[in-house]
Amino acid sequence: MAKRSSLSIRIVEGKNLPAKDITGSSDPYCIVKVDNEPIIRTATVWKTLCPFWGEEYQVHLPPTFHSVAFYVMDEDALSRDDVIGKVCLTRDTLASHPKGFSGWAHLMEVDPDEEVQGEIHLRLEVVSGTRGCRLRCSVLEARDLAPKDRNGASDPFVRVRYKGRTHETSIVKKSCYPRWNETFEFELEEGAAEALCVEAWDWDLVSRNDFLGKVVVNVQRLRAAQQEEGWFRLQPDQSKSRQRGEGNLGSLQLEVRLRDEMVLPSGCYQPLVQLLCREVKLGTQGPGQLIPLIEETTSTECRQDVASTLLRLFLGQGLAKDFLDLLFQLELGRTSEANTLFRSNSLASKSMESFLKVAGMRYLHGVLGPIIDRVFEEKKYVELDPSKVEVKDVGCSGLHRPQTEAEVLEQSAQTLRAHLGALLSALSRSVRSCPAVVRATFRQLFRRVRERFPSAQDENVPFIAVTSFLCLRFISPAIMAPKLFHLRERHADARTSRTLLLLAKAVQNVGNMDTPASRAKEAWMEPLQPTVRQGVAQLKDFIAKLVDIQEKEELDLQRSLSLQAPPVKEGPLFIHRTKGKGPLMSSFKKLHFSLTTEALSFAKTPSSKVPWTKPGYLAGLPHPTLGHFLFLGREFCPPVCTSKSTLIKLSSIRAVEKVEEKSFGSSHVLQVLYTDDSGRLQTAYLQGKCVNELNQWLSALRKVSIHNTGLLGSYHPGIFRGDKWSCCHQRDKTDLGCDKTRPRVTLQEWNDPLDHDLEAQLIYRHLLGVEAELWEKHRQLLAGPGAGPMPTGPGEAPQDPLAQLLQVLQDLKEAHRSSPAGSPSSEPSHLLELQT
């Protein structure tokens, strides 16, 4: 059994923020830190004191994390970004809200004495001697201390205090991973209740020393234990915290949910998975009732989660199309009016939305990406609603006069017609690039709707059924919020947002097949009607071709795709290269990287090839930096290869971690530790352009190598330069490492690999929450004709699906009770509980 923790985070908006710029406004963004480790950065919203972000993230992390903090920052182009304030939620706070923390939280001032991080390694002993007992404290080392100096490090020392006596360690210069190995002793009186205080400080020559954190040890508990050694998390100095007013820094609206799951071995979930799969395979032909029951017992607030989990579960079993087909039939069976079909937030609608995001996101990027980029680049003022036209915003520079309202409306219509026409043309050409499983699913939907509404007056209904998902729930939302669909890195400004909204409305009108009802809503959209009518014909032709896929063609397409190693992540990164032996003789070169389930490879551009041919060419590099002689000169480059060359085989990766900023004088650098063909440990240094890109690559590389053998438990966050490590100053290059690796800290993405056991556990958890309703439903069925027997114990095999499901739930509950509680915690012993 393994414990898995995840945080679902939605950063909604801020209000009443203070002005940080001379213009009387701010340019706010948020940084999310888990235990002081930056994980997420939202986009900046320019020139506002009430920003809206609406960004959602899911973070997988070890169950031993302590807090998540949200820092609201003001971006400055010419100076360091200003800190506006923060909201901190502890793990205990989140655990006390099973349905998640949701609401407004006041921003608090950031106190330097509370901004502590890292751990300290202590050995504590009570030693008996001829002169009585003595308290011995050995200060061994520390890791991940807060960098307090401009060079990205600190000059730490430790102060140990007990009963008025103080000892200090030596100062370790320029390190957040110091090693002291110094021991101090104090006289220990019988019955003394005073605590031992161990404080870490950053030494400064000309200003006051900076506080790095402290550990307070209960000496009475230590006396009972006699000896204790371990890593202790540094705590802020609460005694110095001052009263801070609330509300003067503004507020932040958040939705944060902590989910802890104890995941059993795969075999425990097989009965549940097999039962659900059998129900999907039987469809509406068998006596199955479980899928309708799950929908019936799922509340509106958790329907999206259940739909996403079920969809991923059946994707892993190769039954996503069958599952969605069953949901289509169930919804069609209870729909009498064609104009209400798939308009509610049913399980079918939510599952199909999730399916398109998982299976069709790359397709969406290919079709929609160029159009969205063009809208952002043009930055034109576009408005069709006469009541909202602002003539002063647009001037005609050639005539040196403001445009009239009519001119603004006509120019806006031309711009929107061009964007809509380009989108419809791109869609028409995209039939072959649409994933086979998406086409096959739409084929089933089209067929089922046509069977349910066969009359001539309903000839458009099958087309509208497809567009209700493709256009209204996929393409249009992506147009309105391209940042949330990973189409852009930043949110649109007000002008671009309006253009996108109007374009999305036009796409919706086309998707609704230009019905009178859609035209009547906003009459001022009339200038787009010729393009909309032409678009309807284009869209119908596109859908007819899209759903015209035969079973054999579907299988052939899927088989050809399965033979390829699909890209997990692609994009530009900077690879480190060394020009000489001096600390300044290094730089980063931009290349295009591609990560598949087999290897990490690169090229100069997305379409170019890699300039070498020998297998293992990179693996034999003697220097820990891959770029040592990759780019020394053209005469050293082997002939151009005909395909991308392997940079690192995934099976050889041993760790993927961040690099200290001071190491290269650059931020957002990661290191990939891997073994070469001779088994020697090598390191590749890669740099992203922002914290989000850095963490996305960290996540992707960790996910694809998480099951590798020989993963490292520790690493060096610095580099080996000259004759020592820059982080801990150790002179042995093969030293084990001064910090622990974090292989399970990842961000969830739409294209994440499927986790079959976790999906099954989440379904079990949901069913457990509605177990009482399932039992009530079973009792009702027993009272009716043809009822099956009640499940009574593990030895019996009930016949009806609901009875079998209830029996499976009982077996899983028993498995959870009898299984060991996962891996032991790395927290300090309760004997050394912190004093309050």
C-alpha positions in Angstrom: 0.0 0.0 0.0 1.3 3.5 -0.9 0.0 6.8 0.4 -0.4 9.5 -2.3 -1.2 13.1 -1.7 -2.4 15.7 -4.2 -3.5 19.3 -4.0 -6.2 20.6 -6.3 -5.6 24.4 -6.6 -7.7 27.1 -8.3 -6.5 30.6 -8.0 -9.6 32.6 -8.8 -9.1 36.3 -8.4 -7.9 39.1 -6.1 -9.6 42.3 -5.0 -8.6 45.6 -3.4 -4.9 45.1 -3.9 -2.6 48.0 -3.0 -1.2 50.1 -5.8 2.6 49.4 -6.3 3.2 51.5 -9.4 3.3 55.3 -9.9 0.3 54.9 -12.2 -1.8 54.0 -9.2 -2.2 50.4 -10.3 -0.3 47.1 -10.1 0.6 44.2 -12.3 -0.2 41.3 -10.1 0.6 37.6 -10.4 0.7 34.7 -7.9 3.6 32.4 -6.9 2.5 29.1 -5.2 5.1 27.5 -2.8 4.8 24.1 -1.2 7.1 24.2 1.9 8.8 27.2 0.4 9.5 25.5 -2.9 8.1 27.5 -5.9 5.8 25.2 -7.8 3.5 27.4 -9.8 3.4 30.9 -11.2 0.2 32.4 -12.6 0.2 34.8 -15.6 0.5 38.5 -14.9 -2.7 40.5 -15.1 -1.6 44.0 -16.2 -2.7 47.4 -14.7 -5.4 46.3 -12.2 -6.0 46.1 -8.5 -8.7 43.4 -8.9 -7.1 40.7 -11.1 -8.9 37.6 -12.4 -6.8 34.5 -13.0 -9.1 31.5 -12.9 -6.1 29.2 -13.2 -6.3 25.6 -12.1 -3.5 23.2 -11.1 -3.1 19.8 -9.5 0.1 19.0 -7.7 1.2 15.5 -6.6 3.5 15.6 -3.6 4.7 13.6 -0.7 2.2 13.2 2.2 4.7 14.8 4.6 4.4 18.4 3.2 3.5 21.0 5.8 2.0 24.1 4.1 1.1 25.7 0.8 1.6 29.5 0.5 0.2 31.9 -2.1 2.3 35.0 -2.7 0.7 37.9 -4.6 3.5 39.8 -6.4 3.7 43.0 -8.5 5.7 42.5 -11.7 8.3 45.2 -12.4 10.2 45.5 -15.7 13.1 47.5 -14.4 13.5 46.4 -10.8 12.9 43.5 -8.5 9.2 42.4 -8.3 7.4 43.7 -5.2 5.8 41.4 -2.7 2.2 42.5 -2.0 1.2 39.8 0.6 0.6 36.2 1.1 -2.0 33.6 2.2 -0.6 30.5 3.9 -2.7 27.3 4.4 -1.2 24.5 6.6 -1.7 20.9 5.9 -3.8 20.6 9.1 -6.1 23.4 7.9 -6.6 21.7 4.5 -7.2 18.3 6.2 -10.0 19.9 8.3 -11.9 20.8 5.1 -12.7 17.4 3.4 -14.5 19.1 0.6 -11.7 21.7 0.2 -11.0 25.2 1.4 -13.0 27.7 -0.7 -13.4 31.4 -0.3 -11.7 34.7 0.2 -8.6 35.0 2.4 -7.0 38.3 3.6 -3.5 38.8 2.4 -1.0 39.1 5.2 2.3 41.0 5.3 5.4 38.9 4.6 7.6 38.8 7.7 11.2 37.9 7.0 11.4 36.0 10.4 8.6 33.8 9.2 10.1 33.1 5.7 12.1 30.1 6.8 12.8 26.8 5.1 15.0 23.7 5.3 16.0 21.2 7.9 18.8 20.7 10.3 20.4 17.4 11.3 20.9 17.1 15.1 22.1 14.4 17.5 20.8 14.9 21.0 21.9 12.9 24.0 21.5 12.9 27.8 24.9 11.7 29.2 25.4 10.5 32.7 28.7 11.1 34.5 30.3 11.5 37.9 29.2 15.2 38.0 25.6 14.4 37.1 23.8 14.4 33.8 24.8 16.5 30.8 22.9 17.5 27.7 24.9 17.0 24.6 23.9 18.6 21.3 25.7 17.7 18.1 25.0 20.0 15.2 25.8 18.0 12.1 24.5 19.7 9.0 21.6 21.5 7.4 19.9 21.4 4.0 17.8 23.7 1.8 18.3 26.8 4.0 16.8 30.1 2.7 19.2 32.1 0.5 19.5 35.5 2.2 22.4 37.0 0.3 22.5 38.5 -3.2 24.7 35.6 -4.4 21.8 33.2 -4.0 23.2 31.6 -0.9 23.7 32.3 2.9 26.6 32.3 5.3 25.0 30.1 8.0 26.0 29.4 11.6 24.0 27.8 14.4 23.4 29.2 17.9 22.5 26.6 20.6 20.9 28.0 23.8 20.0 26.3 27.1 19.3 27.9 30.5 21.1 31.2 29.7 24.2 29.6 28.1 24.9 30.0 24.4 27.3 28.2 22.0 27.8 29.0 18.3 29.2 26.9 15.5 31.6 28.2 12.9 30.4 30.1 9.9 30.1 28.3 6.6 30.4 30.8 3.8 28.2 30.8 0.7 26.2 27.6 1.3 22.6 26.6 1.9 23.8 23.1 2.6 26.4 23.6 5.4 28.1 20.9 7.4 29.5 21.6 10.8 29.8 18.4 12.8 30.3 20.4 16.1 29.2 19.2 19.6 28.2 21.3 22.6 27.4 20.3 26.2 25.3 21.8 28.9 24.7 20.9 32.5 21.3 19.2 33.0 19.7 19.7 36.3 17.1 17.3 37.7 13.6 18.4 37.0 14.7 21.3 34.8 11.8 22.3 32.5 13.5 24.8 30.2 13.7 23.8 26.5 16.8 23.6 24.3 16.7 26.1 21.4 18.7 25.5 18.3 18.7 28.6 15.9 20.2 28.9 12.4 21.4 32.3 11.3 22.9 33.9 8.2 26.0 35.9 9.1 26.4 39.4 7.6 29.4 41.6 7.9 27.8 45.0 7.7 24.2 44.5 8.6 22.3 42.5 11.2 22.3 38.7 10.9 19.3 37.2 9.2 17.2 34.6 11.0 17.0 31.2 9.2 14.8 29.2 11.5 14.9 27.3 14.8 14.1 24.0 16.5 12.9 23.9 20.1 13.4 20.6 21.9 11.5 19.3 24.9 14.3 18.3 27.2 12.0 16.3 29.5 11.0 14.0 26.6 14.6 13.8 25.6 15.6 12.7 29.1 13.1 9.9 28.9 14.4 8.8 25.5 18.1 9.4 26.4 19.2 9.8 22.8 17.7 10.9 19.5 19.0 11.8 16.1 17.3 13.0 13.0 16.4 15.8 10.6 14.2 18.5 12.1 12.3 21.1 10.1 13.2 24.6 10.9 10.4 26.7 12.4 9.7 30.5 12.2 10.2 32.6 15.3 6.6 33.1 16.4 7.7 35.1 19.5 8.8 37.9 17.2 5.8 38.0 15.0 4.0 41.3 15.3 0.3 42.1 15.0 -0.6 42.8 11.4 -3.9 44.3 10.3 -6.1 42.4 8.0 -7.7 43.7 4.8 -5.3 46.5 4.1 -3.4 44.4 1.6 -6.5 43.1 -0.2 -7.8 39.6 -0.5 -7.4 36.4 -2.6 -10.1 34.0 -3.6 -8.9 30.4 -3.6 -10.2 26.9 -3.9 -7.8 24.4 -2.5 -8.5 20.7 -1.8 -6.1 18.2 -0.3 -6.7 14.5 -1.2 -4.9 11.7 0.6 -5.3 8.2 -0.9 -4.0 4.9 0.4 -3.6 2.9 -2.9 -3.7 -0.8 -2.6 -1.8 -3.3 -4.8 -3.3 -3.7 -8.3 -4.8 -7.1 -7.6 -7.1 -5.7 -5.0 -8.9 -3.5 -7.5 -9.3 -6.1 -10.2 -12.8 -7.3 -9.1 -14.0 -3.7 -9.2 -12.4 -2.9 -12.5 -13.6 -6.1 -14.1 -17.2 -5.6 -12.9 -17.3 -2.0 -14.3 -15.7 -3.1 -17.6 -18.2 -6.0 -18.0 -21.1 -3.5 -17.5 -19.7 -1.2 -20.2 -19.2 -4.1 -22.6 -22.7 -5.3 -22.1 -24.0 -1.8 -22.7 -27.8 -1.4 -22.7 -28.3 -5.0 -23.9 -27.4 -6.6 -20.6 -29.0 -6.4 -17.1 -26.4 -3.8 -16.2 -27.4 -1.0 -13.9 -24.2 0.2 -12.3 -23.3 3.1 -14.6 -26.8 4.6 -14.4 -26.7 4.1 -10.6 -23.3 5.9 -10.4 -24.8 8.8 -12.3 -27.9 8.9 -10.2 -26.0 8.9 -6.9 -23.4 11.5 -8.0 -24.0 15.0 -6.8 -23.6 18.0 -9.2 -20.6 19.3 -7.3 -18.5 16.2 -7.8 -19.8 15.0 -11.2 -16.8 16.4 -13.0 -14.4 14.6 -10.8 -16.3 11.3 -11.1 -16.6 11.7 -14.9 -12.9 12.4 -15.3 -11.9 9.4 -13.1 -14.2 7.0 -14.9 -13.0 8.2 -18.3 -9.4 7.7 -17.4 -10.2 4.3 -15.9 -11.8 3.1 -19.1 -9.1 4.7 -21.3 -6.7 2.5 -19.4 -8.8 -0.5 -20.2 -9.3 0.4 -23.9 -13.0 1.0 -23.3 -13.4 4.8 -23.4 -15.4 4.7 -26.7 -17.7 1.9 -25.3 -18.2 3.8 -22.0 -19.1 7.0 -23.8 -21.4 5.1 -26.2 -23.2 3.7 -23.2 -23.6 7.2 -21.7 -24.9 8.5 -25.1 -27.6 5.8 -25.2 -28.6 6.4 -21.6 -29.0 10.1 -22.2 -30.8 9.6 -25.5 -33.2 7.2 -23.8 -34.4 9.9 -21.4 -34.4 12.8 -23.9 -37.7 13.6 -25.6 -36.9 17.0 -27.1 -34.0 17.2 -29.6 -33.2 20.8 -28.6 -32.4 19.7 -25.0 -30.0 16.9 -26.0 -26.6 17.1 -24.1 -27.4 20.6 -22.9 -27.3 19.6 -19.2 -24.2 18.9 -17.1 -24.9 15.1 -17.1 -22.3 12.4 -16.7 -22.3 12.0 -20.5 -21.5 15.7 -21.0 -18.8 15.9 -18.3 -17.2 12.6 -19.5 -17.1 13.7 -23.1 -15.5 17.0 -22.0 -12.8 15.1 -20.2 -12.3 12.8 -23.1 -11.7 15.6 -25.5 -9.2 17.3 -23.2 -7.3 14.0 -22.8 -7.5 12.6 -26.3 -7.9 15.7 -28.4 -5.8 18.5 -26.9 -2.9 18.1 -29.4 -5.4 18.2 -32.2 -7.0 21.4 -30.8 -3.6 23.0 -30.6 -2.9 22.2 -34.2 -6.2 23.6 -35.5 -6.7 26.5 -33.2 -3.2 27.6 -32.2 -2.3 29.6 -35.3 -5.6 31.5 -35.2 -5.2 32.4 -31.5 -1.6 33.5 -32.1 -2.8 35.8 -34.9 -5.4 37.4 -32.7 -2.9 38.1 -30.0 -0.3 39.5 -32.4 -2.7 41.8 -34.3 -4.1 43.4 -31.1 -6.9 45.1 -33.1 -9.8 46.8 -31.5 -12.9 44.8 -32.4 -16.5 45.5 -31.3 -19.8 44.6 -32.9 -22.2 45.8 -30.2 -23.0 49.5 -31.0 -23.7 50.2 -27.3 -20.1 49.3 -26.4 -18.2 50.9 -29.3 -15.6 53.4 -28.0 -14.5 55.4 -31.0 -11.8 57.2 -29.0 -9.9 54.0 -28.6 -9.2 53.7 -32.3 -7.8 56.4 -34.5 -7.2 56.5 -38.3 -3.7 57.7 -38.4 -3.6 58.1 -42.1 -6.5 60.6 -42.2 -5.6 62.1 -38.8 -9.2 61.8 -37.6 -11.1 59.4 -35.3 -13.1 56.7 -37.0 -16.8 56.9 -37.0 -18.9 54.2 -35.2 -19.9 52.7 -38.6 -16.3 52.4 -39.6 -15.4 50.7 -36.4 -18.2 48.2 -36.8 -17.4 47.5 -40.4 -13.7 47.0 -39.7 -14.5 44.8 -36.7 -16.8 42.6 -38.8 -14.1 42.2 -41.4 -11.6 41.2 -38.8 -13.9 38.6 -37.2 -15.0 37.2 -40.6 -11.3 36.7 -41.5 -10.6 34.9 -38.2 -13.8 32.8 -38.4 -13.1 31.9 -42.0 -9.5 30.9 -41.2 -10.7 28.7 -38.3 -13.3 26.9 -40.4 -10.9 26.3 -43.2 -8.3 24.9 -40.7 -11.1 22.7 -39.3 -12.1 21.4 -42.7 -8.5 20.4 -43.5 -8.0 18.6 -40.2 -10.0 15.4 -40.7 -6.9 13.1 -41.1 -5.1 14.7 -38.1 -8.0 14.1 -35.7 -7.2 11.1 -33.4 -8.8 7.9 -34.5 -10.4 7.3 -31.2 -12.0 10.8 -31.2 -13.4 10.2 -34.7 -14.7 6.8 -33.8 -16.4 8.2 -30.7 -18.1 11.0 -32.7 -19.1 8.3 -35.2 -21.0 6.4 -32.5 -22.6 9.6 -31.2 -23.7 10.6 -34.7 -25.1 7.2 -35.3 -27.0 6.9 -32.0 -28.6 10.4 -32.4 -29.6 9.7 -36.0 -31.3 6.4 -34.8 -33.1 8.3 -32.0 -34.2 11.2 -34.2 -34.7 9.8 -37.7 -37.2 12.2 -39.1 -36.4 14.7 -41.9 -37.2 17.7 -39.7 -34.4 16.5 -37.3 -31.8 16.1 -40.0 -29.5 18.6 -38.3 -29.7 17.0 -34.8 -26.9 14.5 -35.3 -24.6 17.3 -36.5 -25.6 19.6 -33.6 -24.9 16.7 -31.2 -21.3 16.5 -32.5 -20.9 20.3 -32.5 -22.3 20.6 -29.0 -19.1 18.9 -27.8 -16.6 19.9 -30.4 -17.6 23.5 -30.8 -19.6 24.5 -27.7 -17.6 22.6 -25.0 -14.2 22.4 -26.6 -13.2 24.9 -29.2 -15.3 27.9 -28.0 -14.0 27.6 -24.3 -10.5 27.3 -25.6 -11.0 30.5 -27.7 -12.3 32.4 -24.7 -9.6 31.2 -22.3 -6.5 30.2 -24.3 -4.3 30.3 -21.2 -6.4 27.6 -19.5 -6.0 25.3 -22.6 -2.3 25.8 -22.8 -2.6 27.7 -26.1 -0.9 30.9 -24.6 1.4 31.5 -21.7 -0.4 34.8 -20.7 -3.9 35.9 -20.3 -5.3 38.2 -22.9 -5.7 41.9 -22.2 -9.1 43.5 -22.3 -9.0 44.3 -26.0 -7.9 40.9 -27.1 -10.3 39.2 -24.7 -13.2 41.0 -26.4 -12.1 39.9 -29.8 -11.8 36.3 -28.5 -15.2 36.4 -26.9 -16.9 37.7 -30.2 -15.1 35.0 -32.2 -16.2 32.3 -29.7 -19.8 33.6 -30.1 -19.5 33.3 -33.8 -18.2 29.7 -33.5 -21.1 28.9 -31.2 -23.6 30.2 -33.8 -22.0 28.0 -36.4 -22.1 25.1 -34.0 -25.8 25.6 -33.4 -26.3 25.4 -37.2 -27.4 29.1 -37.3 -30.8 28.5 -35.7 -33.2 31.4 -35.4 -32.9 31.2 -31.6 -29.2 31.8 -31.7 -29.6 34.7 -34.1 -32.3 36.4 -32.0 -30.2 36.5 -28.9 -27.8 39.2 -30.2 -29.0 40.9 -33.3 -25.8 43.0 -33.6 -24.0 39.8 -34.6 -25.9 40.1 -38.0 -22.8 41.4 -40.0 -21.2 37.9 -39.5 -24.3 36.0 -40.8 -22.9 35.4 -44.4 -19.8 33.8 -43.0 -21.8 31.9 -40.4 -24.1 30.5 -43.0 -21.2 29.5 -45.2 -19.5 28.0 -42.1 -22.5 25.8 -41.3 -22.2 24.2 -44.7 -18.4 23.8 -44.2 -18.9 22.3 -40.7 -21.5 19.8 -41.9 -19.2 18.7 -44.6 -16.4 18.4 -42.1 -18.5 16.3 -39.7 -19.7 14.0 -42.4 -16.1 13.3 -43.3 -15.0 13.1 -39.7 -17.5 10.4 -38.7 -16.9 8.4 -42.0 -14.3 6.1 -40.4 -14.6 2.4 -40.8 -13.6 -0.1 -38.1 -10.6 -1.3 -40.1 -9.4 2.2 -40.7 -9.7 3.0 -37.0 -7.7 -0.2 -36.1 -5.1 0.6 -38.7 -4.7 4.2 -37.4 -4.5 3.1 -33.8 -2.0 0.3 -34.7 0.3 2.7 -36.5 0.2 5.2 -33.7 1.0 2.5 -31.1 4.2 1.6 -33.0 5.4 5.2 -32.5 6.8 6.6 -29.3 4.3 9.5 -28.7 5.9 12.7 -27.5 5.2 13.3 -23.8 6.5 16.9 -23.9 8.2 19.1 -26.6 9.6 22.6 -26.6 12.7 24.8 -26.5 15.2 24.5 -23.6 18.7 25.8 -23.1 21.5 23.3 -22.7 24.6 24.2 -20.8 27.9 24.2 -22.6 31.4 24.9 -21.1 33.8 27.0 -23.1 36.7 26.7 -20.6 37.7 26.0 -17.0 36.9 29.4 -15.5 33.6 30.0 -13.7 32.5 32.6 -16.3 33.4 30.5 -19.3 30.0 28.8 -19.7 26.7 29.6 -21.3 23.4 28.0 -22.4 22.5 27.2 -26.0 18.9 27.1 -27.1 17.7 23.8 -28.7 14.4 22.1 -29.3 13.8 19.1 -27.0 11.4 16.2 -27.4 10.6 13.7 -24.5 9.0 10.4 -25.4 8.3 7.3 -23.4 11.7 6.0 -24.6 14.2 8.9 -24.6 15.0 12.6 -24.4 16.3 13.9 -27.7 16.9 17.3 -29.2 17.6 19.3 -32.4 18.5 22.8 -33.4 14.9 23.5 -34.5 11.7 21.4 -34.3 12.2 20.3 -38.0 16.0 20.0 -38.1 18.2 17.0 -37.4 20.9 16.3 -34.9 24.5 16.6 -35.9 26.0 13.2 -34.9 25.5 9.5 -35.7 27.3 7.3 -33.2 25.1 5.5 -30.7 26.1 6.4 -27.2 28.0 9.5 -28.5 26.5 11.6 -25.7 26.8 8.9 -23.0 30.5 8.8 -23.2 31.0 12.5 -22.3 33.7 12.7 -19.6 32.4 16.1 -18.2 29.2 16.3 -16.1 28.0 19.0 -18.5 26.8 17.5 -21.7 27.8 20.6 -23.7 31.5 20.3 -22.9 32.4 19.7 -26.5 29.1 19.5 -28.4 29.4 23.0 -29.6 33.1 23.7 -29.7 33.2 24.2 -33.4 31.9 23.0 -36.7 35.0 21.0 -37.5 34.2 18.7 -34.5 30.7 17.9 -35.6 30.1 14.5 -37.2 28.0 14.2 -40.3 24.3 15.2 -40.1 22.1 12.3 -38.9 18.9 11.4 -40.7 16.8 11.3 -37.5 16.8 12.8 -34.0 19.6 11.4 -31.9 19.1 10.1 -28.4 20.3 12.5 -25.8 19.4 10.3 -22.7 17.6 7.0 -22.6 14.9 7.2 -20.0 15.9 3.9 -18.4 19.2 5.4 -17.5 17.8 8.4 -15.6 18.6 8.3 -11.8 17.2 11.7 -10.7 15.7 14.9 -12.1 16.1 17.9 -9.7 16.5 21.7 -9.6 19.8 23.5 -9.5 20.7 26.3 -7.1 20.5 29.7 -8.8 24.0 30.7 -7.7 25.5 27.7 -9.5 25.3 29.4 -13.0 24.1 32.8 -12.0 20.9 31.8 -13.8 17.4 30.7 -12.5 15.1 27.9 -13.7 17.9 25.4 -14.3 17.3 21.6 -13.8 19.7 18.7 -13.9 19.2 15.2 -15.2 21.4 12.7 -13.5 21.8 9.5 -15.6 24.3 6.6 -16.1 26.3 6.3 -19.3 27.1 3.1 -21.1 29.9 2.3 -18.7 27.7 2.8 -15.7 29.3 6.2 -14.7 26.9 8.9 -13.3 26.7 11.9 -15.6 24.7 15.2 -15.4 22.9 17.3 -18.0 22.0 20.9 -17.2 19.0 22.3 -18.9 17.3 25.7 -18.4 13.7 26.8 -18.9 12.5 30.4 -19.4 10.2 30.5 -16.3 9.3 28.6 -13.2 6.3 27.0 -14.8 8.3 25.6 -17.7 10.9 24.4 -15.3 8.4 22.5 -13.2 6.6 21.2 -16.3 9.8 19.6 -17.5 10.7 18.3 -14.1 7.2 16.7 -13.8 7.4 15.2 -17.2 10.8 13.7 -16.8 10.0 12.4 -13.3 6.8 10.7 -14.4 8.3 8.8 -17.3 11.2 7.6 -15.1 9.5 7.0 -11.8 9.7 3.2 -12.1 13.4 3.1 -13.0 15.7 1.0 -10.9 18.5 2.6 -9.0 16.8 6.0 -8.4 18.9 8.2 -6.2 17.7 9.3 -2.8 20.0 12.3 -2.6 21.7 14.7 -4.9 23.8 17.9 -5.1 21.7 21.0 -5.9 25.0 22.8 -6.9 27.7 21.9 -9.4 31.2 20.5 -9.0 33.4 23.5 -9.9 37.2 23.5 -9.4 37.8 21.1 -6.6 34.5 21.1 -4.6 30.7 21.1 -4.8 29.3 24.7 -4.8 26.4 23.7 -2.5 28.0 21.9 0.5 31.7 22.5 -0.3 32.6 18.8 -0.2 35.7 17.9 -2.1 34.7 14.4 -3.0 33.1 14.5 -6.4 31.4 11.1 -5.7 29.9 12.4 -2.4 26.4 11.0 -2.0 24.6 14.4 -2.1 23.6 17.0 0.5 19.8 17.2 -0.3 17.1 14.6 -0.7 15.6 14.0 -4.1 11.9 14.8 -4.7 10.8 12.3 -7.4 7.1 12.4 -6.6 6.6 16.2 -6.7 4.8 16.6 -10.0 2.2 18.7 -11.8 -0.8 17.0 -13.4 -1.1 17.7 -17.1 -3.9 16.7 -19.6 -1.5 14.2 -21.2 -0.3 12.5 -18.0 0.3 8.8 -18.2 -2.6 6.8 -16.8 -2.4 5.6 -13.2 -4.7 2.6 -13.2 -4.5 1.8 -9.5 -5.1 5.4 -8.4 -8.1 5.8 -10.8 -9.6 2.6 -9.3 -9.0 3.8 -5.8 -10.8 7.1 -6.5 -13.8 5.3 -7.9 -13.8 3.1 -4.8 -13.6 6.2 -2.6 -16.6 7.7 -4.4 -18.7 4.6 -4.2 -17.8 4.3 -0.5 -19.3 7.8 0.0 -22.6 6.8 -1.6 -22.7 3.3 -0.2 -25.8 4.0 1.9 -27.7 5.0 -1.2 -26.5 1.9 -3.0 -27.7 -0.3 -0.2 -31.1 1.5 -0.2 -31.4 1.0 -4.0 -30.5 -2.7 -3.5 -33.3 -3.1 -0.9 -35.8 -1.5 -3.3 -34.7 -4.0 -6.0 -35.1 -6.9 -3.6 -38.7 -5.9 -3.0 -39.4 -6.1 -6.8 -39.8 -9.1 -9.0 -36.8 -11.1 -10.0 -34.6 -9.9 -7.2 -31.2 -11.5 -6.5 -29.7 -12.6 -3.2 -28.1 -10.2 -0.8 -24.3 -10.5 -0.5 -23.4 -12.0 2.8 -19.7 -12.8 2.8 -16.5 -13.2 0.8 -17.4 -16.8 -0.1 -20.6 -16.0 -2.0 -21.0 -14.7 -5.5 -24.1 -12.6 -5.9 -25.6 -12.6 -9.4 -27.0 -9.1 -9.9 -24.4 -6.4 -10.6 -25.4 -4.1 -7.7 -25.1 -7.0 -5.2 -21.7 -7.8 -6.7 -20.6 -4.2 -6.4 -21.6 -4.0 -2.8 -19.7 -7.2 -2.1 -16.6 -5.7 -3.9 -16.8 -2.6 -1.7 -16.9 -4.8 1.4 -13.8 -6.7 0.2 -11.9 -3.5 -0.5 -12.8 -2.1 2.9 -11.4 -5.2 4.5 -8.3 -5.0 2.3 -7.7 -1.4 3.5 -8.1 -2.4 7.1 -5.7 -5.3 6.9 -3.0 -3.7 4.7 0.1 -2.0 6.2 -0.1 1.8 6.3 2.4 2.5 3.6 5.9 3.7 4.0 7.1 5.2 7.4 7.0 8.9 7.9 10.2 10.9 7.6 9.0 13.3 10.3 11.0 13.6 13.6 10.1 11.4 16.5 7.3 12.6 18.7 9.7 12.4 21.6 11.2 15.6 20.3 8.0 17.4 19.8 8.3 21.2 19.3 7.6 23.4 22.3 4.8 26.0 21.8 
